[in-house]
Amino acid sequence: MTDDSLDLPAIVRHCAALPGVKACVLRVGADEEKSGEFSNGDDPISHIQTIRAGDVILRVLLSPRGFIPGVRERLAHAVETMASCDL
């Protein structure tokens, strides 16, 4: 949670900083922002989760341990909130 004013780069940085998340790509309409570590390293398989609401799409590259409890729900809530706003 933050009381700061957020733009798309700040939102995607906050999402990418959550536990179990390596990187995120946030697309709102034609705008796209990326944050995090996209290299695969020695891991040949990376798990990607897509969360979508309206014209907001968040793609999440997971760390090997995956989401910890509650993170997927926080990301889904953020996407739903952005979809309900006039961004």
VOKOLTI-151461 format. One record per atom (N, C-alpha, C, O): residue number from 1; residue in three letters; atom name; x, y, z. Coordinates in nm, 4 decimals. Layout:
[NUM 'ALA' 'CA' [X Y Z]]
...
end
This chain:
[1 'MET' 'N' [0.0841 -0.1171 0.0000]]
[1 'MET' 'CA' [0.0000 0.0000 0.0000]]
[1 'MET' 'C' [0.0889 0.1237 0.0000]]
[1 'MET' 'O' [0.1960 0.1261 0.0607]]
[2 'THR' 'N' [0.0414 0.2258 -0.0695]]
[2 'THR' 'CA' [0.1136 0.3515 -0.0722]]
[2 'THR' 'C' [0.0143 0.4652 -0.0889]]
[2 'THR' 'O' [-0.0926 0.4479 -0.1474]]
[3 'ASP' 'N' [0.0507 0.5802 -0.0375]]
[3 'ASP' 'CA' [-0.0300 0.6995 -0.0565]]
[3 'ASP' 'C' [0.0264 0.7860 -0.1683]]
[3 'ASP' 'O' [-0.0281 0.8921 -0.1989]]
[4 'ASP' 'N' [0.1364 0.7403 -0.2296]]
[4 'ASP' 'CA' [0.1995 0.8149 -0.3378]]
[4 'ASP' 'C' [0.1112 0.8147 -0.4618]]
[4 'ASP' 'O' [0.0321 0.7228 -0.4834]]
[5 'SER' 'N' [0.1260 0.9190 -0.5426]]
[5 'SER' 'CA' [0.0618 0.9221 -0.6728]]
[5 'SER' 'C' [0.1346 0.8221 -0.7620]]
[5 'SER' 'O' [0.2576 0.8211 -0.7662]]
[6 'LEU' 'N' [0.0605 0.7388 -0.8325]]
[6 'LEU' 'CA' [0.1219 0.6324 -0.9111]]
[6 'LEU' 'C' [0.0954 0.6507 -1.0598]]
[6 'LEU' 'O' [-0.0160 0.6825 -1.1015]]
[7 'ASP' 'N' [0.2002 0.6299 -1.1388]]
[7 'ASP' 'CA' [0.1857 0.6226 -1.2832]]
[7 'ASP' 'C' [0.2167 0.4783 -1.3232]]
[7 'ASP' 'O' [0.2514 0.3973 -1.2372]]
[8 'LEU' 'N' [0.2050 0.4448 -1.4510]]
[8 'LEU' 'CA' [0.2262 0.3062 -1.4929]]
[8 'LEU' 'C' [0.3652 0.2532 -1.4579]]
[8 'LEU' 'O' [0.3749 0.1400 -1.4106]]
[9 'PRO' 'N' [0.4747 0.3298 -1.4789]]
[9 'PRO' 'CA' [0.6056 0.2767 -1.4398]]
[9 'PRO' 'C' [0.6144 0.2448 -1.2901]]
[9 'PRO' 'O' [0.6744 0.1442 -1.2522]]
[10 'ALA' 'N' [0.5561 0.3283 -1.2057]]
[10 'ALA' 'CA' [0.5597 0.3024 -1.0609]]
[10 'ALA' 'C' [0.4762 0.1804 -1.0251]]
[10 'ALA' 'O' [0.5167 0.1002 -0.9409]]
[11 'ILE' 'N' [0.3605 0.1657 -1.0878]]
[11 'ILE' 'CA' [0.2742 0.0500 -1.0596]]
[11 'ILE' 'C' [0.3456 -0.0797 -1.0952]]
[11 'ILE' 'O' [0.3460 -0.1740 -1.0160]]
[12 'VAL' 'N' [0.4055 -0.0852 -1.2127]]
[12 'VAL' 'CA' [0.4714 -0.2095 -1.2543]]
[12 'VAL' 'C' [0.5945 -0.2372 -1.1684]]
[12 'VAL' 'O' [0.6264 -0.3537 -1.1444]]
[13 'ARG' 'N' [0.6645 -0.1342 -1.1214]]
[13 'ARG' 'CA' [0.7773 -0.1549 -1.0291]]
[13 'ARG' 'C' [0.7297 -0.2154 -0.8976]]
[13 'ARG' 'O' [0.7929 -0.3066 -0.8443]]
[14 'HIS' 'N' [0.6188 -0.1649 -0.8456]]
[14 'HIS' 'CA' [0.5637 -0.2206 -0.7215]]
[14 'HIS' 'C' [0.5219 -0.3662 -0.7417]]
[14 'HIS' 'O' [0.5465 -0.4504 -0.6554]]
[15 'CYS' 'N' [0.4594 -0.3957 -0.8542]]
[15 'CYS' 'CA' [0.4172 -0.5343 -0.8827]]
[15 'CYS' 'C' [0.5381 -0.6266 -0.8935]]
[15 'CYS' 'O' [0.5362 -0.7375 -0.8399]]
[16 'ALA' 'N' [0.6426 -0.5821 -0.9620]]
[16 'ALA' 'CA' [0.7617 -0.6654 -0.9815]]
[16 'ALA' 'C' [0.8392 -0.6873 -0.8524]]
[16 'ALA' 'O' [0.9198 -0.7799 -0.8437]]
[17 'ALA' 'N' [0.8159 -0.6032 -0.7520]]
[17 'ALA' 'CA' [0.8871 -0.6153 -0.6247]]
[17 'ALA' 'C' [0.8190 -0.7125 -0.5270]]
[17 'ALA' 'O' [0.8725 -0.7405 -0.4197]]
[18 'LEU' 'N' [0.7029 -0.7628 -0.5639]]
[18 'LEU' 'CA' [0.6323 -0.8550 -0.4743]]
[18 'LEU' 'C' [0.7042 -0.9896 -0.4667]]
[18 'LEU' 'O' [0.7687 -1.0305 -0.5632]]
[19 'PRO' 'N' [0.6938 -1.0587 -0.3533]]
[19 'PRO' 'CA' [0.7614 -1.1875 -0.3362]]
[19 'PRO' 'C' [0.7169 -1.2901 -0.4405]]
[19 'PRO' 'O' [0.5978 -1.3065 -0.4667]]
[20 'GLY' 'N' [0.8151 -1.3586 -0.4992]]
[20 'GLY' 'CA' [0.7868 -1.4618 -0.5979]]
[20 'GLY' 'C' [0.7761 -1.4106 -0.7397]]
[20 'GLY' 'O' [0.7581 -1.4895 -0.8324]]
[21 'VAL' 'N' [0.7868 -1.2794 -0.7589]]
[21 'VAL' 'CA' [0.7758 -1.2188 -0.8920]]
[21 'VAL' 'C' [0.9151 -1.1786 -0.9397]]
[21 'VAL' 'O' [0.9859 -1.1052 -0.8709]]
[22 'LYS' 'N' [0.9545 -1.2271 -1.0585]]
[22 'LYS' 'CA' [1.0824 -1.1860 -1.1167]]
[22 'LYS' 'C' [1.0677 -1.0605 -1.2013]]
[22 'LYS' 'O' [1.1528 -0.9717 -1.1970]]
[23 'ALA' 'N' [0.9589 -1.0534 -1.2786]]
[23 'ALA' 'CA' [0.9404 -0.9410 -1.3695]]
[23 'ALA' 'C' [0.7937 -0.9299 -1.4068]]
[23 'ALA' 'O' [0.7171 -1.0253 -1.3931]]
[24 'CYS' 'N' [0.7557 -0.8117 -1.4543]]
[24 'CYS' 'CA' [0.6180 -0.7861 -1.4976]]
[24 'CYS' 'C' [0.6171 -0.7033 -1.6244]]
[24 'CYS' 'O' [0.7060 -0.6218 -1.6490]]
[25 'VAL' 'N' [0.5145 -0.7265 -1.7040]]
[25 'VAL' 'CA' [0.4829 -0.6398 -1.8171]]
[25 'VAL' 'C' [0.3385 -0.5967 -1.7971]]
[25 'VAL' 'O' [0.2486 -0.6802 -1.7875]]
[26 'LEU' 'N' [0.3171 -0.4668 -1.7911]]
[26 'LEU' 'CA' [0.1831 -0.4113 -1.7711]]
[26 'LEU' 'C' [0.1424 -0.3386 -1.8977]]
[26 'LEU' 'O' [0.2129 -0.2499 -1.9455]]
[27 'ARG' 'N' [0.0277 -0.3774 -1.9513]]
[27 'ARG' 'CA' [-0.0242 -0.3129 -2.0722]]
[27 'ARG' 'C' [-0.1622 -0.2569 -2.0407]]
[27 'ARG' 'O' [-0.2517 -0.3278 -1.9946]]
[28 'VAL' 'N' [-0.1762 -0.1280 -2.0670]]
[28 'VAL' 'CA' [-0.3043 -0.0596 -2.0519]]
[28 'VAL' 'C' [-0.3322 0.0072 -2.1851]]
[28 'VAL' 'O' [-0.2692 0.1070 -2.2201]]
[29 'GLY' 'N' [-0.4270 -0.0485 -2.2592]]
[29 'GLY' 'CA' [-0.4524 0.0012 -2.3941]]
[29 'GLY' 'C' [-0.3275 -0.0150 -2.4788]]
[29 'GLY' 'O' [-0.2771 -0.1263 -2.4943]]
[30 'ALA' 'N' [-0.2768 0.0950 -2.5341]]
[30 'ALA' 'CA' [-0.1570 0.0904 -2.6182]]
[30 'ALA' 'C' [-0.0284 0.1152 -2.5397]]
[30 'ALA' 'O' [0.0808 0.1031 -2.5951]]
[31 'ASP' 'N' [-0.0399 0.1499 -2.4117]]
[31 'ASP' 'CA' [0.0777 0.1782 -2.3285]]
[31 'ASP' 'C' [0.1282 0.0504 -2.2636]]
[31 'ASP' 'O' [0.0500 -0.0327 -2.2175]]
[32 'GLU' 'N' [0.2616 0.0359 -2.2606]]
[32 'GLU' 'CA' [0.3224 -0.0820 -2.2001]]
[32 'GLU' 'C' [0.4436 -0.0413 -2.1181]]
[32 'GLU' 'O' [0.5245 0.0406 -2.1617]]
[33 'GLU' 'N' [0.4555 -0.0986 -1.9999]]
[33 'GLU' 'CA' [0.5693 -0.0755 -1.9109]]
[33 'GLU' 'C' [0.6218 -0.2098 -1.8633]]
[33 'GLU' 'O' [0.5455 -0.3049 -1.8460]]
[34 'LYS' 'N' [0.7534 -0.2170 -1.8421]]
[34 'LYS' 'CA' [0.8183 -0.3395 -1.7952]]
[34 'LYS' 'C' [0.9031 -0.3082 -1.6729]]
[34 'LYS' 'O' [0.9539 -0.1971 -1.6573]]
[35 'SER' 'N' [0.9174 -0.4083 -1.5863]]
[35 'SER' 'CA' [1.0049 -0.3937 -1.4713]]
[35 'SER' 'C' [1.0467 -0.5316 -1.4232]]
[35 'SER' 'O' [0.9696 -0.6273 -1.4312]]
[36 'GLY' 'N' [1.1688 -0.5409 -1.3734]]
[36 'GLY' 'CA' [1.2164 -0.6662 -1.3165]]
[36 'GLY' 'C' [1.3266 -0.7302 -1.3981]]
[36 'GLY' 'O' [1.3812 -0.6691 -1.4900]]
[37 'GLU' 'N' [1.3587 -0.8532 -1.3638]]
[37 'GLU' 'CA' [1.4666 -0.9290 -1.4263]]
[37 'GLU' 'C' [1.4073 -1.0310 -1.5226]]
[37 'GLU' 'O' [1.3453 -1.1289 -1.4811]]
[38 'PHE' 'N' [1.4273 -1.0066 -1.6523]]
[38 'PHE' 'CA' [1.3678 -1.0922 -1.7545]]
[38 'PHE' 'C' [1.4581 -1.2064 -1.7990]]
[38 'PHE' 'O' [1.4119 -1.2949 -1.8711]]
[39 'SER' 'N' [1.5845 -1.2080 -1.7591]]
[39 'SER' 'CA' [1.6730 -1.3159 -1.8033]]
[39 'SER' 'C' [1.6341 -1.4456 -1.7354]]
[39 'SER' 'O' [1.5928 -1.4465 -1.6195]]
[40 'ASN' 'N' [1.6475 -1.5543 -1.8079]]
[40 'ASN' 'CA' [1.6115 -1.6868 -1.7593]]
[40 'ASN' 'C' [1.7230 -1.7525 -1.6807]]
[40 'ASN' 'O' [1.6966 -1.8421 -1.6005]]
[41 'GLY' 'N' [1.8460 -1.7110 -1.7013]]
[41 'GLY' 'CA' [1.9587 -1.7756 -1.6356]]
[41 'GLY' 'C' [1.9667 -1.9210 -1.6780]]
[41 'GLY' 'O' [1.9580 -1.9518 -1.7968]]
[42 'ASP' 'N' [1.9832 -2.0102 -1.5823]]
[42 'ASP' 'CA' [1.9925 -2.1525 -1.6127]]
[42 'ASP' 'C' [1.8567 -2.2215 -1.6123]]
[42 'ASP' 'O' [1.8475 -2.3400 -1.6446]]
[43 'ASP' 'N' [1.7531 -2.1502 -1.5769]]
[43 'ASP' 'CA' [1.6195 -2.2098 -1.5699]]
[43 'ASP' 'C' [1.5571 -2.2100 -1.7089]]
[43 'ASP' 'O' [1.5189 -2.1041 -1.7587]]
[44 'PRO' 'N' [1.5457 -2.3277 -1.7734]]
[44 'PRO' 'CA' [1.4930 -2.3311 -1.9097]]
[44 'PRO' 'C' [1.3431 -2.3038 -1.9169]]
[44 'PRO' 'O' [1.2913 -2.2688 -2.0229]]
[45 'ILE' 'N' [1.2741 -2.3195 -1.8055]]
[45 'ILE' 'CA' [1.1297 -2.2987 -1.8055]]
[45 'ILE' 'C' [1.0956 -2.1928 -1.7013]]
[45 'ILE' 'O' [1.1280 -2.2071 -1.5834]]
[46 'SER' 'N' [1.0310 -2.0887 -1.7458]]
[46 'SER' 'CA' [0.9810 -1.9879 -1.6531]]
[46 'SER' 'C' [0.8298 -1.9902 -1.6605]]
[46 'SER' 'O' [0.7717 -2.0067 -1.7677]]
[47 'HIS' 'N' [0.7682 -1.9738 -1.5478]]
[47 'HIS' 'CA' [0.6227 -1.9744 -1.5436]]
[47 'HIS' 'C' [0.5721 -1.8321 -1.5572]]
[47 'HIS' 'O' [0.6213 -1.7404 -1.4914]]
[48 'ILE' 'N' [0.4733 -1.8151 -1.6435]]
[48 'ILE' 'CA' [0.4150 -1.6839 -1.6678]]
[48 'ILE' 'C' [0.2674 -1.6905 -1.6335]]
[48 'ILE' 'O' [0.1963 -1.7813 -1.6766]]
[49 'GLN' 'N' [0.2228 -1.5951 -1.5567]]
[49 'GLN' 'CA' [0.0817 -1.5809 -1.5235]]
[49 'GLN' 'C' [0.0303 -1.4554 -1.5931]]
[49 'GLN' 'O' [0.0997 -1.3538 -1.5971]]
[50 'THR' 'N' [-0.0891 -1.4617 -1.6470]]
[50 'THR' 'CA' [-0.1523 -1.3455 -1.7079]]
[50 'THR' 'C' [-0.2781 -1.3128 -1.6293]]
[50 'THR' 'O' [-0.3620 -1.3990 -1.6033]]
[51 'ILE' 'N' [-0.2886 -1.1867 -1.5925]]
[51 'ILE' 'CA' [-0.4061 -1.1378 -1.5205]]
[51 'ILE' 'C' [-0.4646 -1.0259 -1.6045]]
[51 'ILE' 'O' [-0.3943 -0.9325 -1.6429]]
[52 'ARG' 'N' [-0.5945 -1.0359 -1.6331]]
[52 'ARG' 'CA' [-0.6562 -0.9386 -1.7236]]
[52 'ARG' 'C' [-0.7906 -0.8921 -1.6699]]
[52 'ARG' 'O' [-0.8680 -0.9701 -1.6145]]
[53 'ALA' 'N' [-0.8160 -0.7637 -1.6876]]
[53 'ALA' 'CA' [-0.9466 -0.7044 -1.6593]]
[53 'ALA' 'C' [-0.9636 -0.5878 -1.7550]]
[53 'ALA' 'O' [-0.8816 -0.4961 -1.7563]]
[54 'GLY' 'N' [-1.0687 -0.5904 -1.8347]]
[54 'GLY' 'CA' [-1.0899 -0.4844 -1.9330]]
[54 'GLY' 'C' [-0.9720 -0.4749 -2.0278]]
[54 'GLY' 'O' [-0.9289 -0.5755 -2.0842]]
[55 'ASP' 'N' [-0.9191 -0.3536 -2.0460]]
[55 'ASP' 'CA' [-0.8042 -0.3368 -2.1359]]
[55 'ASP' 'C' [-0.6714 -0.3356 -2.0602]]
[55 'ASP' 'O' [-0.5700 -0.2915 -2.1142]]
[56 'VAL' 'N' [-0.6711 -0.3834 -1.9359]]
[56 'VAL' 'CA' [-0.5499 -0.3914 -1.8542]]
[56 'VAL' 'C' [-0.5023 -0.5371 -1.8515]]
[56 'VAL' 'O' [-0.5766 -0.6274 -1.8133]]
[57 'ILE' 'N' [-0.3781 -0.5575 -1.8926]]
[57 'ILE' 'CA' [-0.3188 -0.6908 -1.8930]]
[57 'ILE' 'C' [-0.1870 -0.6843 -1.8176]]
[57 'ILE' 'O' [-0.1014 -0.6008 -1.8468]]
[58 'LEU' 'N' [-0.1718 -0.7732 -1.7204]]
[58 'LEU' 'CA' [-0.0479 -0.7844 -1.6454]]
[58 'LEU' 'C' [0.0071 -0.9247 -1.6669]]
[58 'LEU' 'O' [-0.0582 -1.0236 -1.6336]]
[59 'ARG' 'N' [0.1271 -0.9327 -1.7224]]
[59 'ARG' 'CA' [0.1951 -1.0611 -1.7382]]
[59 'ARG' 'C' [0.3064 -1.0654 -1.6353]]
[59 'ARG' 'O' [0.3860 -0.9723 -1.6235]]
[60 'VAL' 'N' [0.3105 -1.1755 -1.5608]]
[60 'VAL' 'CA' [0.4017 -1.1892 -1.4485]]
[60 'VAL' 'C' [0.4934 -1.3088 -1.4719]]
[60 'VAL' 'O' [0.4468 -1.4213 -1.4894]]
[61 'LEU' 'N' [0.6241 -1.2835 -1.4721]]
[61 'LEU' 'CA' [0.7236 -1.3897 -1.4795]]
[61 'LEU' 'C' [0.7579 -1.4276 -1.3360]]
[61 'LEU' 'O' [0.8063 -1.3449 -1.2588]]
[62 'LEU' 'N' [0.7323 -1.5532 -1.3014]]
[62 'LEU' 'CA' [0.7484 -1.5983 -1.1630]]
[62 'LEU' 'C' [0.8892 -1.6480 -1.1364]]
[62 'LEU' 'O' [0.9555 -1.7020 -1.2249]]
[63 'SER' 'N' [0.9338 -1.6290 -1.0132]]
[63 'SER' 'CA' [1.0586 -1.6894 -0.9690]]
[63 'SER' 'C' [1.0335 -1.8399 -0.9546]]
[63 'SER' 'O' [0.9182 -1.8831 -0.9569]]
[64 'PRO' 'N' [1.1392 -1.9200 -0.9399]]
[64 'PRO' 'CA' [1.1197 -2.0645 -0.9297]]
[64 'PRO' 'C' [1.0248 -2.1067 -0.8170]]
[64 'PRO' 'O' [0.9556 -2.2078 -0.8297]]
[65 'ARG' 'N' [1.0206 -2.0321 -0.7090]]
[65 'ARG' 'CA' [0.9310 -2.0704 -0.5988]]
[65 'ARG' 'C' [0.7864 -2.0321 -0.6247]]
[65 'ARG' 'O' [0.6972 -2.0822 -0.5562]]
[66 'GLY' 'N' [0.7601 -1.9449 -0.7213]]
[66 'GLY' 'CA' [0.6238 -1.9039 -0.7541]]
[66 'GLY' 'C' [0.5672 -1.8041 -0.6558]]
[66 'GLY' 'O' [0.6393 -1.7479 -0.5734]]
[67 'PHE' 'N' [0.4369 -1.7827 -0.6653]]
[67 'PHE' 'CA' [0.3684 -1.6878 -0.5778]]
[67 'PHE' 'C' [0.3658 -1.7398 -0.4345]]
[67 'PHE' 'O' [0.3522 -1.8599 -0.4112]]
[68 'ILE' 'N' [0.3789 -1.6492 -0.3402]]
[68 'ILE' 'CA' [0.3495 -1.6858 -0.2020]]
[68 'ILE' 'C' [0.2013 -1.6539 -0.1801]]
[68 'ILE' 'O' [0.1437 -1.5783 -0.2583]]
[69 'PRO' 'N' [0.1389 -1.7089 -0.0772]]
[69 'PRO' 'CA' [-0.0039 -1.6838 -0.0559]]
[69 'PRO' 'C' [-0.0372 -1.5346 -0.0508]]
[69 'PRO' 'O' [0.0294 -1.4566 0.0172]]
[70 'GLY' 'N' [-0.1403 -1.4978 -0.1234]]
[70 'GLY' 'CA' [-0.1898 -1.3609 -0.1233]]
[70 'GLY' 'C' [-0.1369 -1.2713 -0.2337]]
[70 'GLY' 'O' [-0.1979 -1.1686 -0.2634]]
[71 'VAL' 'N' [-0.0239 -1.3075 -0.2959]]
[71 'VAL' 'CA' [0.0350 -1.2194 -0.3980]]
[71 'VAL' 'C' [-0.0502 -1.2174 -0.5244]]
[71 'VAL' 'O' [-0.0751 -1.1103 -0.5796]]
[72 'ARG' 'N' [-0.0951 -1.3326 -0.5711]]
[72 'ARG' 'CA' [-0.1791 -1.3369 -0.6918]]
[72 'ARG' 'C' [-0.3049 -1.2514 -0.6698]]
[72 'ARG' 'O' [-0.3477 -1.1792 -0.7598]]
[73 'GLU' 'N' [-0.3627 -1.2600 -0.5513]]
[73 'GLU' 'CA' [-0.4831 -1.1828 -0.5208]]
[73 'GLU' 'C' [-0.4538 -1.0330 -0.5198]]
[73 'GLU' 'O' [-0.5355 -0.9540 -0.5671]]
[74 'ARG' 'N' [-0.3382 -0.9931 -0.4664]]
[74 'ARG' 'CA' [-0.3004 -0.8505 -0.4663]]
[74 'ARG' 'C' [-0.2830 -0.7991 -0.6091]]
[74 'ARG' 'O' [-0.3263 -0.6886 -0.6417]]
[75 'LEU' 'N' [-0.2192 -0.8801 -0.6940]]
[75 'LEU' 'CA' [-0.2003 -0.8403 -0.8338]]
[75 'LEU' 'C' [-0.3347 -0.8315 -0.9064]]
[75 'LEU' 'O' [-0.3585 -0.7375 -0.9823]]
[76 'ALA' 'N' [-0.4219 -0.9290 -0.8831]]
[76 'ALA' 'CA' [-0.5541 -0.9271 -0.9467]]
[76 'ALA' 'C' [-0.6331 -0.8043 -0.9024]]
[76 'ALA' 'O' [-0.7011 -0.7414 -0.9835]]
[77 'HIS' 'N' [-0.6244 -0.7704 -0.7748]]
[77 'HIS' 'CA' [-0.6946 -0.6517 -0.7244]]
[77 'HIS' 'C' [-0.6396 -0.5249 -0.7909]]
[77 'HIS' 'O' [-0.7161 -0.4351 -0.8262]]
[78 'ALA' 'N' [-0.5079 -0.5176 -0.8078]]
[78 'ALA' 'CA' [-0.4476 -0.4001 -0.8738]]
[78 'ALA' 'C' [-0.4964 -0.3885 -1.0169]]
[78 'ALA' 'O' [-0.5292 -0.2788 -1.0622]]
[79 'VAL' 'N' [-0.5017 -0.4994 -1.0888]]
[79 'VAL' 'CA' [-0.5475 -0.4985 -1.2289]]
[79 'VAL' 'C' [-0.6956 -0.4566 -1.2354]]
[79 'VAL' 'O' [-0.7339 -0.3745 -1.3187]]
[80 'GLU' 'N' [-0.7764 -0.5131 -1.1482]]
[80 'GLU' 'CA' [-0.9197 -0.4781 -1.1475]]
[80 'GLU' 'C' [-0.9394 -0.3297 -1.1143]]
[80 'GLU' 'O' [-1.0254 -0.2637 -1.1726]]
[81 'THR' 'N' [-0.8602 -0.2780 -1.0213]]
[81 'THR' 'CA' [-0.8699 -0.1367 -0.9859]]
[81 'THR' 'C' [-0.8297 -0.0480 -1.1019]]
[81 'THR' 'O' [-0.8957 0.0522 -1.1294]]
[82 'MET' 'N' [-0.7211 -0.0842 -1.1707]]
[82 'MET' 'CA' [-0.6791 -0.0043 -1.2875]]
[82 'MET' 'C' [-0.7844 -0.0085 -1.3970]]
[82 'MET' 'O' [-0.8094 0.0923 -1.4631]]
[83 'ALA' 'N' [-0.8463 -0.1246 -1.4167]]
[83 'ALA' 'CA' [-0.9485 -0.1381 -1.5215]]
[83 'ALA' 'C' [-1.0696 -0.0512 -1.4919]]
[83 'ALA' 'O' [-1.1377 -0.0056 -1.5839]]
[84 'SER' 'N' [-1.0969 -0.0279 -1.3635]]
[84 'SER' 'CA' [-1.2146 0.0529 -1.3272]]
[84 'SER' 'C' [-1.1840 0.2031 -1.3279]]
[84 'SER' 'O' [-1.2750 0.2847 -1.3129]]
[85 'CYS' 'N' [-1.0572 0.2400 -1.3449]]
[85 'CYS' 'CA' [-1.0177 0.3814 -1.3471]]
[85 'CYS' 'C' [-1.0039 0.4301 -1.4905]]
[85 'CYS' 'O' [-0.9927 0.3506 -1.5838]]
[86 'ASP' 'N' [-1.0048 0.5591 -1.5063]]
[86 'ASP' 'CA' [-0.9818 0.6203 -1.6369]]
[86 'ASP' 'C' [-0.8328 0.6522 -1.6471]]
[86 'ASP' 'O' [-0.7891 0.7612 -1.6104]]
[87 'LEU' 'N' [-0.7548 0.5550 -1.6979]]
[87 'LEU' 'CA' [-0.6086 0.5735 -1.7054]]
[87 'LEU' 'C' [-0.5674 0.6330 -1.8372]]
[87 'LEU' 'O' [-0.4486 0.6552 -1.8604]]
end
